[in-house]
Amino acid sequence: MKFLKVKIIVLIIMSSFVYGNKIAVVTKVKGLVEIIPVGKDAFSNLNPGTILSDGDKIRTGSSGFTAIIFIDDKSTLKLKENSEAVISGQRSSKSIAKKINMDVGTIRATVNKQNSDFVIQTPTSVASVKGTDFWMITDPVDGDVVIGLDGTVSLTNNETGAEVDVTEGMSGSSTPDGDVDIDETEESSIPEDPTDEDVQQSEIKIYFEGPNGEQKVIIIEYQ
């Protein structure tokens, strides 16, 4: 077996050759995290290093957490406990148009400013991202809250089409009955990010078969 030790940036350059229509890589898993790969009908445990395809569904348990990185531009998505989302992406020659269908839970998205084609769809709202860092909390009963950390998120209500732009230091809300609102963010409302405590460099291993049938592994170092 051949071993290749590379940085994330090398993975991104190689992605279109090695992975075809794959869209993201799982970098962290804590607690119970499960996946239904596209085309399957049952959940299985999700592991670090898993390559995600367009349409894979992820859910986290009561103490679960996972982080993924998209292989085109290093945009990241983090799912906290009791979250459920389908990770979708349509590839073009240079980028991936990303769409997250989120049923319930709490996620953090950090989107590369060069790629504005990033959308989160919930039963209540659509959040269109324009290069930013934000939290989104969704609940089928109460609706959605977007907490802006950097950049701008356009939050649109599905029922009425009402829209607000959420910027740094602001929080936007969207309810199932069609109301939208925006206000200054209360510090206590910002979810904790488990990766903020990670200070040591980590690595994941991705195994694949080369064009001649040889087995290879890519070791990705990240912080």
C-alpha positions as CSV (number, residue, x, y, z in Angstrom):
1,M,0.0,0.0,0.0
2,K,1.3,3.4,-0.9
3,F,1.1,6.3,1.6
4,L,0.8,9.9,0.6
5,K,1.1,12.6,3.4
6,V,-0.6,15.8,2.2
7,K,-2.2,18.9,3.5
8,I,-5.9,19.8,3.0
9,I,-5.0,22.1,0.1
10,V,-3.5,19.2,-1.8
11,L,-6.6,17.2,-1.3
12,I,-8.7,20.0,-2.8
13,I,-6.4,20.2,-5.9
14,M,-6.6,16.4,-6.4
15,S,-10.4,16.1,-5.6
16,S,-11.8,16.2,-9.1
17,F,-9.3,13.5,-10.2
18,V,-9.5,11.1,-7.3
19,Y,-13.0,11.5,-6.0
20,G,-15.2,12.3,-9.1
21,N,-18.5,13.5,-7.8
22,K,-17.6,13.4,-4.1
23,I,-18.2,16.7,-2.3
24,A,-16.8,16.7,1.3
25,V,-14.7,14.9,3.9
26,V,-15.6,14.2,7.5
27,T,-12.8,15.6,9.7
28,K,-14.2,15.1,13.2
29,V,-16.7,12.8,14.9
30,K,-17.6,12.9,18.6
31,G,-20.3,10.8,20.3
32,L,-23.0,9.2,18.3
33,V,-23.1,10.3,14.7
34,E,-24.8,8.3,11.9
35,I,-25.1,8.5,8.1
36,I,-27.4,7.2,5.4
37,P,-25.3,7.2,2.3
38,V,-27.2,8.2,-0.8
39,G,-29.1,5.2,-2.3
40,K,-29.2,3.4,1.1
41,D,-32.1,3.0,3.5
42,A,-30.5,2.5,6.9
43,F,-28.2,4.5,9.2
44,S,-24.7,3.4,10.1
45,N,-22.0,4.9,12.2
46,L,-20.1,7.8,10.6
47,N,-16.3,7.8,10.9
48,P,-13.6,10.5,10.5
49,G,-12.2,10.3,6.9
50,T,-15.5,9.4,5.3
51,I,-15.9,10.9,1.9
52,L,-19.4,12.3,1.5
53,S,-21.4,12.2,-1.7
54,D,-24.2,14.4,-3.0
55,G,-27.3,13.4,-1.0
56,D,-25.8,11.7,2.0
57,K,-27.8,12.3,5.2
58,I,-26.2,12.8,8.6
59,R,-27.7,12.8,12.1
60,T,-26.2,13.4,15.5
61,G,-27.3,11.9,18.8
62,S,-27.8,13.6,22.1
63,S,-24.0,14.0,22.7
64,G,-23.0,13.8,19.0
65,F,-20.9,16.3,17.0
66,T,-19.3,16.2,13.6
67,A,-17.4,18.5,11.3
68,I,-17.0,18.3,7.5
69,I,-14.9,20.2,5.0
70,F,-16.0,20.7,1.4
71,I,-13.2,19.6,-1.1
72,D,-13.5,22.6,-3.5
73,D,-12.9,25.6,-1.3
74,K,-12.4,24.4,2.3
75,S,-15.8,25.7,3.5
76,T,-16.8,23.9,6.7
77,L,-20.0,22.7,8.3
78,K,-20.4,21.6,11.9
79,L,-23.4,19.7,13.2
80,K,-24.1,19.8,17.0
81,E,-26.2,17.3,19.0
82,N,-29.7,16.3,17.9
83,S,-29.2,17.6,14.4
84,E,-30.3,16.1,11.1
85,A,-29.3,17.3,7.6
86,V,-28.8,16.1,4.0
87,I,-25.6,17.3,2.5
88,S,-25.9,18.1,-1.2
89,G,-23.6,19.6,-3.8
90,Q,-23.6,20.0,-7.6
91,R,-20.2,20.0,-9.1
92,S,-19.0,22.3,-11.8
93,S,-15.5,22.6,-13.3
94,K,-14.2,24.8,-10.5
95,S,-16.6,24.6,-7.5
96,I,-19.5,22.9,-5.8
97,A,-22.9,24.5,-5.4
98,K,-23.7,23.5,-1.9
99,K,-27.2,23.0,-0.4
100,I,-27.9,21.7,3.1
101,N,-31.4,20.4,3.8
102,M,-31.7,20.7,7.5
103,D,-34.7,19.2,9.3
104,V,-33.8,20.0,12.9
105,G,-30.8,20.9,15.1
106,T,-27.9,23.3,15.3
107,I,-25.1,23.9,12.7
108,R,-22.2,26.2,12.1
109,A,-21.2,27.1,8.6
110,T,-18.0,28.9,7.7
111,V,-18.2,29.6,4.0
112,N,-15.2,30.7,1.8
113,K,-15.8,34.3,0.7
114,Q,-15.0,33.4,-2.9
115,N,-17.9,31.0,-3.1
116,S,-21.4,32.5,-2.6
117,D,-23.3,29.4,-3.8
118,F,-24.2,28.0,-0.4
119,V,-27.8,27.5,0.7
120,I,-29.4,26.0,3.9
121,Q,-33.0,25.0,3.4
122,T,-35.2,24.2,6.5
123,P,-39.0,23.6,6.7
124,T,-39.4,27.2,7.7
125,S,-36.7,29.2,5.8
126,V,-33.9,29.5,3.3
127,A,-30.6,30.9,4.3
128,S,-28.5,32.1,1.4
129,V,-24.8,32.7,2.2
130,K,-22.6,35.4,0.8
131,G,-19.3,34.4,2.3
132,T,-19.7,34.2,6.0
133,D,-19.5,32.5,9.4
134,F,-22.7,31.8,11.3
135,W,-24.8,29.5,13.4
136,M,-28.2,28.3,12.4
137,I,-30.7,26.7,14.8
138,T,-33.9,25.2,13.4
139,D,-36.9,23.7,15.1
140,P,-40.0,22.5,13.3
141,V,-42.3,24.2,15.9
142,D,-40.4,27.4,16.7
143,G,-38.7,28.1,13.4
144,D,-35.2,29.3,12.7
145,V,-32.6,31.5,14.3
146,V,-29.5,32.7,12.4
147,I,-26.6,34.1,14.5
148,G,-24.2,36.1,12.4
149,L,-20.5,35.9,13.3
150,D,-19.0,37.3,10.1
151,G,-20.2,38.4,6.7
152,T,-23.9,38.4,5.6
153,V,-26.7,35.7,5.5
154,S,-29.9,36.4,3.7
155,L,-32.7,34.7,5.7
156,T,-36.0,34.3,3.7
157,N,-39.2,32.9,5.2
158,N,-40.8,30.1,3.1
159,E,-44.4,31.1,3.9
160,T,-44.4,34.8,3.1
161,G,-41.1,35.5,1.3
162,A,-40.2,38.1,4.0
163,E,-36.4,38.5,4.1
164,V,-33.7,40.0,6.4
165,D,-30.0,40.3,6.0
166,V,-28.1,39.0,9.1
167,T,-24.7,40.5,9.7
168,E,-22.0,40.2,12.3
169,G,-23.3,40.7,15.8
170,M,-27.0,40.3,14.7
171,S,-29.5,37.5,15.0
172,G,-32.3,36.9,12.6
173,S,-35.4,34.8,13.3
174,S,-38.0,33.2,11.0
175,T,-41.2,31.5,12.2
176,P,-43.5,28.9,10.6
177,D,-46.4,31.5,10.5
178,G,-44.3,33.8,8.3
179,D,-42.8,36.4,10.6
180,V,-39.1,37.5,10.3
181,D,-37.2,39.7,12.7
182,I,-33.7,40.8,13.5
183,D,-32.0,42.0,16.7
184,E,-28.6,42.3,18.3
185,T,-27.1,39.0,19.4
186,E,-27.1,38.1,23.1
187,E,-23.7,36.6,23.9
188,S,-25.5,33.8,25.9
189,S,-27.4,32.7,22.8
190,I,-24.3,31.7,20.8
191,P,-23.8,27.9,20.9
192,E,-20.5,26.5,22.1
193,D,-18.3,25.1,19.3
194,P,-16.5,22.0,20.5
195,T,-13.6,22.5,18.1
196,D,-12.7,25.8,19.8
197,E,-11.1,23.7,22.5
198,D,-8.9,21.8,20.0
199,V,-5.4,23.2,19.9
200,Q,-3.3,20.2,18.8
201,Q,-2.9,19.2,15.2
202,S,-4.9,16.1,14.1
203,E,-5.0,13.9,11.1
204,I,-7.4,11.6,9.3
205,K,-6.7,8.8,6.8
206,I,-8.6,8.3,3.6
207,Y,-8.3,5.0,1.8
208,F,-8.9,4.6,-1.9
209,E,-8.0,2.5,-4.9
210,G,-5.9,3.9,-7.6
211,P,-6.5,3.7,-11.4
212,N,-4.3,0.5,-11.6
213,G,-6.0,-1.2,-8.7
214,E,-3.3,-0.3,-6.1
215,Q,-4.4,0.6,-2.6
216,K,-3.4,4.1,-1.4
217,V,-4.1,6.2,1.6
218,I,-4.1,10.0,1.9
219,I,-3.2,11.3,5.4
220,I,-4.7,14.8,5.9
221,E,-3.3,17.0,8.6
222,Y,-5.6,19.7,9.9
223,Q,-6.1,22.0,12.9
